[in-house]
Each structure stands twice: as C-alpha cells, then as structure tokens.
C-alpha cells in the first residue's frame, strides 16, 4: 500500500515531467523505440542502459534552463 509520502512524491514527479514536456525539454519515447528495446536480449538492454548512463550533455540541463531565463 502506498503511503501519503509516496503518493505526494509521485504527483510531484508527474508535475515536473509535465513542466519539462511543456517547455520542450523532454519528450516521450516513441512506440517504435519501445518495441525495438523490448525485442532485445537482457544483456543488450543492460549494455544500452550502461551506455546511456555514461552520456553527458553540455551544457547541463540546469545550466541551459538558467541561460534560457537570462539569469547567467
């Protein structure tokens, strides 16, 4: 059973995701990509997750948001 804290955290996360999507900073994964990922072997999935976890973007999202606001 979910606690109030769990529900509150989930709602906050959903609001954050919605805000990022509305700002054009986040988009949903396409159905085609989900389908291709689902057909991979578990080892291949892990390799992809590891590769993505190692990626770094410049500037960082937080830096980009600050720049977009003109507060830098």
Secondary structure by P-SEA (a helix, b strand, c coil): cccaaaaaaaaaaaaaaaaaaaacccccccaaaaaaaaaccaaaaaaaaaaaaaccccccaaaaaaaaaccc
